[in-house]
Amino acid sequence: MQIPIVSLKDTLKLVLQSLQLATILPTSVFITINLFIIPFLFPQLHLSLKNEALDVILFLFLITLSYMLYAYNYLFIRFLEGYIGWDNVFLFWLKDMKVKCHQRNYKLYKKMTTSRNPVLKNDAIQYLEYNYPLDENYILPTRLGNAIAAFENYSFSRYGIDAVSIWSRLIPFLQKNNYIDNVAQQKSVFDLLLNFYLFSIILGFEFICVACVQKSGVAILLIVIFTYLVSYLLYLGLINTAIGWGETVRVSFDLYRDELWKGLRLKNMDPKYEKSVWKRVSQLIQIGNLKNEFHMIYNTLKKAPEEAFDDHPKKD
């Protein structure tokens, strides 16, 4: 049974629509460089496939690689943050060294927050706010990881909300108010630079291998320098876009946590007890049993108004 051309085109259209510019564009650049630039510089690597076969192979490779970038996005980010893959024997020493370096930098800016110079003090406070987590013990080995941890800690430091466990519950309210598009846009810019950063390292390694085959020491040195500069600039861009992405996350909790409060069947938000309640709710979602955890909440907030929870038992 043959598939009609119209159906095939519709299928391809749906496939392409499901992919994002953040994955398609870096993948297209990566394939183009491998297909045209490397063979141009090194003619002996030129492909001898027919145009039709090459088009099919490139299209399938483009789709497959783009989906792989999308599927492994979380793991890439966690690795660059310093959570995954840093505890092996090869990177453990580097992780320990970089964490200590960031802790020294953190203490330096923390000391500056006590300065009598108001400009210096405000700059130091703002720097710590956007570049480091709240607690020194949670500092990570990478600048990117600390920038992400900074906005992940924001909701907890302000409201007692654990951002990691509560975020998925907040998304429906962000969608309802059309704010999720702002978050998604900033995240897509971050993903775009992330994928370009990944491919810059891979391409650099490819060019170094080819230069090694050609036994060109000057070419190897130039490629190493160029790869370092490009990847470093992309990494700086990653940090800046992570801060921009984090700002939309901060605003999400500032503006829409009250709707989440009501959605979780809590009511009469009292600023005096809000932080304590959010901490317990976060624990409930992370590890708690519904009945027992709310019982703990009630005991912890003996001075809180009874109507803080819909299911709070009425006193006789």
Sequence and secondary structure as in RCSB ss.txt:
>XXXX:A:sequence
MQIPIVSLKDTLKLVLQSLQLATILPTSVFITINLFIIPFLFPQLHLSLKNEALDVILFLFLITLSYMLYAYNYL
FIRFLEGYIGWDNVFLFWLKDMKVKCHQRNYKLYKKMTTSRNPVLKNDAIQYLEYNYPLDENYILPTRLGNAIAA
FENYSFSRYGIDAVSIWSRLIPFLQKNNYIDNVAQQKSVFDLLLNFYLFSIILGFEFICVACVQKSGVAILLIVI
FTYLVSYLLYLGLINTAIGWGETVRVSFDLYRDELWKGLRLKNMDPKYEKSVWKRVSQLIQIGNLKNEFHMIYNT
LKKAPEEAFDDHPKKD
>XXXX:A:secstr
    HHHHHHHHHHHHHHS HHHHHHHHHHHHIIIIIHHHH GGG     HHHHHHHHHHHHHHHHHHHHHTHHH
HHHHHHTSSS SSTTTHHHHHHHHHHHHHHHHHHHHHTT S HHHHHHHHHHHHHHS SSGGG  SSHHHHHHHH
HHHHHHHHHS  HHHHHHHHHHHHHHTT HHHHHHHHHHHHHHHHHHHHHHHHHHHHHHHHHHHT HHHHHHHHH
HHHHHHHHHHHHHHHHHHHHHHHHHHHHHHHHHHHHHHTTB S  HHHHHHHHHHHHHHHHT  HHHHHHHHHHH
TTTS GGGBTT     
